[in-house]
């Protein structure tokens, strides 16, 4: 069974940057759309950014201008470049991939922004 694997989380100070990566466990497995979600303690999971196979981008208002989502041409990996991080960005970040009518989720990676 194909899985999504995230990496790149960690602890940073406000204003710093992090880069998250997500890849399918089977390198030849491509998606039609990929996205990043996050879930902070006590809150619902929310969409952070998404990218379609055609390159259409979508960002949450709270991260627009600070975060950038990208993908490789084969649509097997996605990255989330996070700049100017704020304490309110602290959450577990999840990668999601869609292939046809099936969605796949990663296990999540913790991002903590604290001084």
N, C-alpha and C positions, 0 to 999 in steps of 0.2 A: 504494500500500500504506500502510495506517495505521501510524503510528509513535507511540510515547510519548516525550515530551520532558520531562526533569527540569530543574529549576533551583533555585537557592538554596543550593548547597553553598558551602563556604569554610573559612577558618581562624579558629578562635575559641579563647579561653582556657577552661580548666576553670570550670564554673559558669555559663557564658554560654548563650545560646539561638540557635537557628537554625530557619528555617522552610523546608522543602522543598516544592516544588510539582511536579505532574506533570499533563500534559494530552495528550490525543490530538491528533495533527496534523490530523485532521478533526473539527471541533467538534461535528458531529452524531453522532459515533460514540460510543455509550455501551457500558458494560460491566456485567456482572452482579456482578462483584466486583473489588476493587482492593486492592493490597497494596504494602508497602515491604519490601525485602530489603536486606541489606548483606553486604559481603565484605571482610574485613580481609586484609592480606598474609599469605599462607601458611595461610589458613583457608578453610573451606568457606563458601559463601553460606548465610546464615541468614535466617529470617523475622523481621522486626522488628514489623510490625503489619499487620492486614488489616481490611477492612470489606466487608460484603456489601451487596447492594441493599436488603435489609431493615433494614440498620443494625447488624447483629451485628458486634461488635468483638472483636478478638483481639490480644493483645500478648505479646511475649517477656517472660519474667520479668525479664530484665536491664534493660528499659526501662519496665516497668509503673509508672505513677505519675509518670513524667518526660516521656514522649512521648504525643502525642495525634494520632490519625489522623482525618481528616474527608474529606468528599466533597461535591460539589455535588449538588443534587437530581436533575439529569439523569444523574448517574454518568458524567460525561465528564472530570472532574478530581478529583484527590485531593491533600491536603496532609498533611504530617507536621510538627507543631510539636514541636520538641525542646528541652526545658528542662534545666537543671542538667547540662549536658554533661560527660562524663568523658573522659579520654584513651582509655579502652577503647572509646569510641564511634567512634573514628577508623576509617573504612572508606570504600569506595565504596558509595553507596546507589543501589539500583535500584528503579524503579517497575514493577509488573506489573499487567496488566489481563487479565481473563478475559471472553470473550464466547462463550457456548456451549461448544464443546469446544476452542476456540482460545485460546491465551495470547499476550500481547504483552509485550515487555520494552522498557524504555528503555535508553539507552546508559550511564547511570550518572552520578552527580555525587559528587565527592570532598568528604568532610567530615573535617577534621583538627582535633582538639582537643589543644592543646599550649600550655604556658606559655613 
